[in-house]
Amino acid sequence: MPDTKFGCLPTIIGSMPQTDPSAACSQITHYLKDIPAWPQLPKRSFLENMYVQYSEGFPGVVIEMEGERIYVDRSQDVSALLERLYTAYLENNADEFPISEEYAAGLEAFLGLDDISPRAMKGQVTGPVSWGLTVTDKDKRSIIYDDVLGDAAAKLLRLKASWQEKKLSKISSNTIIFVDEPYMTSFGSAFVSISREKVISLLNEVFGGISGLKGVHCCGNTDWSVLLDTNADILNFDTYNFAESLTLFPAEVKKFLERGGAVAWGIVPNEAEVLAGETVASLKERLEEAIAPFTRNGIPFSQLIEQGLLTPSCSLTTLSEEASARALELLTDLSAAIRKRYL
């Protein structure tokens, strides 16, 4: 595994409030010198919605821009398209399934920058569980429950992650790709009947296309033991609102860290009113309180700091451009304060 001793450097989840890709890239590179991420811009176009952005090339996919809907039309003959997808997968040919500028203007803009030299470059892709639960057929049945389409979705996302990583490696040889799984907050509920084994298998399928560091992000409460049992190198969670949820799994977190994993602490809130009331000092105290329970379970504080990243709690899309700048400023200043105090 590549080195995960980040020492609580800052990065972001990916989604930003701007509609201008150049403005988003400028804000990110102004604050995130070490581990920037290319910006997803869902306010720019429905094509940049996290469930649409990586759908290009999926067999039978239909995108309705006016109604902002994505679904799979099984009435089409998708056999040839499935064959093309599986051939690309078997040949590890990610170039067959790129992410075009129309779907990711922020990625295209970031790849065009020539004045940055970060320690690592971060990208992101929607996870197979969340994608498979959100995208339905015409009868509104989630495709994750279709053995063929559910498997095909994981393979498509694997190719998208691999293609993206190849592009980002031109900026930095050290790459980090997060797989975003917001729907894991519903895992185990009556609304999601997916086994633990299937979740792990789907995620590991996507991770298999990533040669650098692999992260998984969930912005709510879930059974963290499931995500910690995947091949992820980094676990990112909403520490600001759900710090206690991860403390229920001290043994799993300890094992994860011992094998070289890192925890990305989502400590900066993404709600404007809450954000306005926070300072570096208040967030530092909140982060230390979130870390403390693990130290009482035999995990050294120094290890949690060394094998840590700092992020916002989730997407910054809900904020204004000014508030997102405030969030990034708090994030980078908090990182500097933590590093100065403990490293």
VENBELVEN-V578565 format. One record per helix or strand of 2 or more residues. SS is the DSSP state (alpha for helix, beta for strand). FROM is the first residue (numbers start at 1). TO is the last residue. If there is no record, write none. Layout:
ss:SS from:FROM to:TO
ss:SS from:FROM to:TO
This chain:
ss:beta from:9 to:10
ss:alpha from:21 to:31
ss:beta from:35 to:37
ss:alpha from:46 to:48
ss:beta from:61 to:64
ss:beta from:69 to:72
ss:alpha from:79 to:90
ss:alpha from:94 to:97
ss:alpha from:105 to:111
ss:beta from:120 to:126
ss:alpha from:128 to:134
ss:beta from:136 to:137
ss:alpha from:143 to:145
ss:alpha from:147 to:168
ss:beta from:175 to:180
ss:alpha from:182 to:186
ss:alpha from:196 to:207
ss:beta from:213 to:218
ss:alpha from:224 to:228
ss:beta from:234 to:237
ss:alpha from:239 to:247
ss:alpha from:250 to:258
ss:beta from:262 to:268
ss:alpha from:272 to:276
ss:alpha from:280 to:295
ss:alpha from:301 to:306
ss:beta from:308 to:312
ss:alpha from:321 to:342
